[in-house]
């Protein structure tokens, strides 16, 4: 069976407030952008994924508009998928 990292991320069960809790180190921003494209393809391009870059080179990948306005108790719209540390 072949299983991609993108499939792993979407199928993980560890959550906090509905956000997925995967973390990693050493994945380049370019690879993160490719991962966003793979995630979009896995959802049939029904969801967009963004890569938010921090000043230290770390980044977070979010699934855009996962929740409707008012659906998440804290008001979130985008669901965190992966946090990547630069160190």
Residue frames as a rotation matrix with the C-alpha (Angstrom) as fourth column:
UNK 1
0.583 0.812 0.000 0.00
0.812 -0.583 0.000 0.00
0.000 0.000 -1.000 0.00
UNK 2
-0.514 -0.709 0.483 1.31
0.706 -0.669 -0.231 3.45
0.487 0.222 0.844 -0.93
UNK 3
0.574 0.658 -0.487 0.54
0.819 -0.461 0.342 6.25
0.000 -0.595 -0.804 1.51
UNK 4
-0.045 -0.606 0.794 1.69
0.502 -0.701 -0.507 9.85
0.864 0.375 0.336 1.01
UNK 5
-0.833 -0.308 -0.460 2.56
0.553 -0.419 -0.720 12.39
0.029 -0.854 0.519 3.69
UNK 6
-0.779 0.606 0.161 -0.40
-0.541 -0.779 0.319 14.50
0.319 0.161 0.934 2.53
UNK 7
0.059 0.813 -0.579 -2.76
-0.131 0.582 0.803 11.54
0.990 0.028 0.141 3.07
UNK 8
-0.354 -0.278 -0.893 -1.25
0.798 0.407 -0.443 10.99
0.487 -0.870 0.078 6.51
UNK 9
-0.997 -0.081 -0.002 -1.89
0.073 -0.875 -0.479 14.63
0.037 -0.478 0.878 7.43
UNK 10
-0.452 0.891 0.037 -5.54
-0.717 -0.388 0.580 14.57
0.531 0.236 0.814 6.37
UNK 11
0.264 0.573 -0.776 -6.16
-0.049 0.811 0.582 11.24
0.963 -0.115 0.242 8.14
UNK 12
-0.787 -0.590 -0.181 -4.54
0.154 0.095 -0.983 12.05
0.598 -0.802 0.016 11.47
UNK 13
0.197 0.920 -0.339 -6.81
0.572 0.173 0.802 11.83
0.797 -0.352 -0.492 14.50
UNK 14
-0.282 -0.351 -0.893 -4.90
0.939 -0.294 -0.180 13.93
-0.200 -0.889 0.413 17.05
UNK 15
-0.029 0.384 0.923 -6.82
0.518 -0.784 0.342 17.22
0.855 0.488 -0.176 17.31
UNK 16
-0.590 -0.010 -0.807 -7.11
0.730 -0.432 -0.529 20.24
-0.344 -0.902 0.262 19.58
UNK 17
-0.187 0.647 -0.739 -10.19
-0.093 -0.761 -0.643 22.44
-0.978 -0.051 0.202 19.12
UNK 18
0.787 0.572 0.230 -10.66
0.107 0.241 -0.965 20.81
-0.607 0.784 0.129 15.71
UNK 19
0.543 -0.694 -0.474 -7.15
-0.838 -0.410 -0.360 21.70
0.055 0.592 -0.804 14.50
UNK 20
0.873 -0.334 -0.355 -4.86
0.249 0.931 -0.266 18.87
0.419 0.144 0.896 13.46
UNK 21
0.888 -0.435 0.149 -1.73
-0.336 -0.394 0.855 18.61
-0.313 -0.810 -0.496 15.58
UNK 22
0.680 -0.685 0.262 1.08
0.733 0.624 -0.271 17.41
0.022 0.376 0.926 13.30
UNK 23
0.779 -0.555 -0.292 4.45
-0.468 -0.825 0.317 19.09
-0.417 -0.110 -0.902 13.70
UNK 24
0.729 -0.603 0.324 7.69
0.684 0.634 -0.360 18.60
0.012 0.485 0.875 11.78
UNK 25
0.453 -0.662 -0.597 11.13
-0.205 -0.729 0.654 20.12
-0.867 -0.174 -0.466 11.34
UNK 26
-0.446 -0.895 0.023 13.33
-0.137 0.094 0.986 20.60
-0.884 0.437 -0.165 8.31
UNK 27
0.050 0.496 0.867 10.70
0.911 0.334 -0.243 20.62
-0.410 0.802 -0.435 5.54
UNK 28
-0.872 -0.488 -0.024 11.58
0.431 -0.792 0.433 23.42
-0.231 0.367 0.901 3.13
UNK 29
-0.314 0.755 -0.576 9.10
-0.313 -0.655 -0.687 26.14
-0.896 -0.035 0.442 2.22
UNK 30
-0.481 0.090 -0.872 9.18
-0.874 0.033 0.486 24.88
0.072 0.995 0.062 -1.37
UNK 31
-0.888 0.167 -0.429 8.26
0.144 0.986 0.085 21.37
0.437 0.014 -0.899 -0.20
UNK 32
-0.667 0.676 -0.313 5.53
0.322 -0.117 -0.940 22.90
-0.672 -0.728 -0.140 1.99
UNK 33
-0.311 0.540 -0.782 4.08
-0.767 -0.628 -0.129 24.66
-0.561 0.560 0.610 -1.05
UNK 34
-0.652 0.039 -0.757 4.11
-0.549 0.665 0.507 21.36
0.523 0.746 -0.412 -2.96
UNK 35
-0.916 0.319 -0.242 2.42
0.399 0.690 -0.604 19.71
-0.026 -0.650 -0.759 0.02
UNK 36
-0.465 0.773 -0.432 -0.37
-0.277 -0.591 -0.758 22.32
-0.841 -0.233 0.489 -0.17
UNK 37
-0.322 0.303 -0.897 -0.92
-0.945 -0.047 0.323 21.37
0.055 0.952 0.301 -3.82
UNK 38
-0.817 -0.019 -0.576 -1.05
-0.074 0.995 0.072 17.68
0.571 0.102 -0.814 -2.91
UNK 39
-0.807 0.560 -0.187 -3.54
0.296 0.109 -0.949 18.38
-0.511 -0.821 -0.253 -0.12
UNK 40
-0.310 0.698 -0.646 -5.74
-0.722 -0.614 -0.318 20.33
-0.619 0.368 0.694 -2.55
UNK 41
-0.487 0.077 -0.870 -5.64
-0.729 0.513 0.453 17.44
0.481 0.855 -0.194 -5.02
UNK 42
-0.942 0.101 -0.319 -6.63
0.238 0.872 -0.427 14.97
0.235 -0.478 -0.846 -2.27
UNK 43
-0.525 0.795 -0.304 -9.71
0.191 -0.238 -0.952 17.04
-0.830 -0.558 -0.028 -1.47
UNK 44
-0.058 0.492 0.869 -10.67
0.974 0.221 -0.059 17.19
-0.221 0.842 -0.492 -5.14
UNK 45
-0.811 -0.368 0.455 -9.72
0.458 -0.883 0.102 20.89
0.364 0.291 0.885 -5.19
UNK 46
0.297 0.953 0.059 -12.77
0.592 -0.232 0.772 21.58
0.749 -0.194 -0.633 -3.00
UNK 47
0.878 -0.103 -0.468 -10.52
0.372 -0.470 0.801 23.12
-0.302 -0.877 -0.374 -0.33
UNK 48
0.548 -0.758 0.354 -7.60
-0.092 -0.474 -0.876 25.51
0.832 0.447 -0.329 -0.60
UNK 49
0.661 -0.459 -0.594 -4.53
0.744 0.300 0.597 25.24
-0.096 -0.836 0.540 1.60
UNK 50
0.780 -0.415 0.468 -2.27
-0.217 -0.882 -0.419 28.12
0.586 0.225 -0.778 2.56
UNK 51
0.218 -0.814 -0.538 1.26
0.901 0.379 -0.209 28.25
0.375 -0.439 0.816 3.90
UNK 52
0.937 0.105 0.334 1.78
-0.035 -0.920 0.390 31.02
0.348 -0.377 -0.858 6.46
UNK 53
0.176 -0.970 -0.171 5.48
0.658 0.245 -0.712 31.83
0.732 0.013 0.681 6.82
UNK 54
0.915 0.036 -0.403 6.93
0.369 -0.484 0.794 33.24
-0.166 -0.874 -0.456 10.04
UNK 55
0.806 -0.592 -0.022 9.95
-0.571 -0.767 -0.292 35.56
0.156 0.247 -0.956 10.25
UNK 56
0.067 -0.823 0.564 12.20
-0.740 0.339 0.581 32.74
-0.669 -0.456 -0.586 11.50
UNK 57
-0.595 -0.280 -0.754 11.45
-0.780 0.428 0.457 30.58
0.194 0.859 -0.473 8.44
UNK 58
-0.847 0.426 0.318 8.99
0.210 0.817 -0.537 28.34
-0.489 -0.388 -0.781 10.24
UNK 59
-0.719 0.655 -0.231 5.54
-0.611 -0.439 0.658 27.95
0.330 0.614 0.717 8.71
UNK 60
-0.562 0.667 0.490 2.05
-0.108 0.528 -0.842 26.63
-0.820 -0.526 -0.225 9.27
UNK 61
-0.926 0.363 -0.100 -0.26
-0.040 0.167 0.985 25.02
0.374 0.917 -0.140 6.72
UNK 62
-0.594 0.802 0.056 -3.97
-0.287 -0.147 -0.947 25.77
-0.751 -0.579 0.318 7.04
UNK 63
-0.637 0.578 0.509 -7.05
0.769 0.439 0.464 24.41
0.044 0.687 -0.725 5.31
UNK 64
-0.983 0.181 0.028 -8.91
-0.179 -0.982 0.053 27.56
0.037 0.047 0.998 4.23
UNK 65
-0.335 0.939 0.073 -12.56
-0.921 -0.343 0.185 28.04
0.199 -0.006 0.980 5.20
UNK 66
-0.864 0.006 -0.504 -12.83
0.070 0.992 -0.108 24.62
0.499 -0.129 -0.857 6.83
UNK 67
-0.499 0.711 -0.496 -15.48
0.773 0.106 -0.625 26.01
-0.391 -0.696 -0.602 9.17
UNK 68
0.041 0.613 0.789 -18.38
0.683 -0.593 0.426 28.27
0.730 0.521 -0.443 8.28
UNK 69
-0.638 -0.218 0.738 -18.61
-0.230 -0.861 -0.453 31.62
0.735 -0.459 0.500 10.04
UNK 70
-0.025 0.596 0.802 -19.89
-0.969 -0.212 0.127 31.02
0.246 -0.774 0.583 13.58
UNK 71
0.663 0.294 -0.688 -19.40
-0.267 0.952 0.150 27.25
0.699 0.084 0.710 13.42
UNK 72
-0.151 -0.795 -0.588 -16.13
0.555 0.424 -0.716 27.07
0.818 -0.435 0.377 15.41
UNK 73
0.614 0.498 -0.612 -16.61
0.770 -0.211 0.602 28.07
0.170 -0.841 -0.513 19.08
UNK 74
0.018 -0.688 -0.725 -13.52
0.616 -0.564 0.550 30.32
-0.788 -0.456 0.414 18.95
UNK 75
0.635 0.381 -0.672 -14.49
-0.196 -0.762 -0.617 31.91
-0.747 0.524 -0.409 15.63
UNK 76
-0.474 -0.881 -0.001 -11.83
-0.263 0.140 0.955 30.19
-0.841 0.452 -0.298 13.53
UNK 77
0.619 0.593 -0.515 -12.43
-0.675 0.065 -0.735 29.66
-0.402 0.803 0.440 9.83
UNK 78
0.309 -0.629 -0.713 -9.16
-0.677 0.382 -0.630 27.97
0.668 0.677 -0.308 8.81
UNK 79
0.980 0.030 0.195 -8.06
-0.154 0.731 0.665 24.63
-0.123 -0.682 0.721 10.25
UNK 80
0.140 -0.990 0.005 -4.40
-0.962 -0.135 0.237 24.12
-0.234 -0.038 -0.971 11.11
UNK 81
0.909 0.128 -0.396 -2.96
-0.283 0.888 -0.362 21.05
0.306 0.441 0.844 9.38
UNK 82
0.514 -0.821 -0.249 0.80
0.814 0.558 -0.159 21.17
0.270 -0.121 0.955 10.01
UNK 83
0.929 -0.368 -0.035 3.31
-0.326 -0.860 0.392 23.30
-0.175 -0.353 -0.919 11.87
UNK 84
0.642 -0.765 0.037 6.91
0.652 0.521 -0.551 23.20
0.402 0.378 0.834 10.60
UNK 85
0.812 -0.464 -0.354 9.80
0.027 -0.577 0.817 24.49
-0.583 -0.673 -0.456 12.68
UNK 86
0.801 -0.572 -0.176 12.91
-0.402 -0.295 -0.867 25.82
0.444 0.765 -0.466 10.99
UNK 87
0.016 -0.866 0.500 15.25
-0.998 -0.044 -0.046 24.44
0.062 -0.498 -0.865 13.66
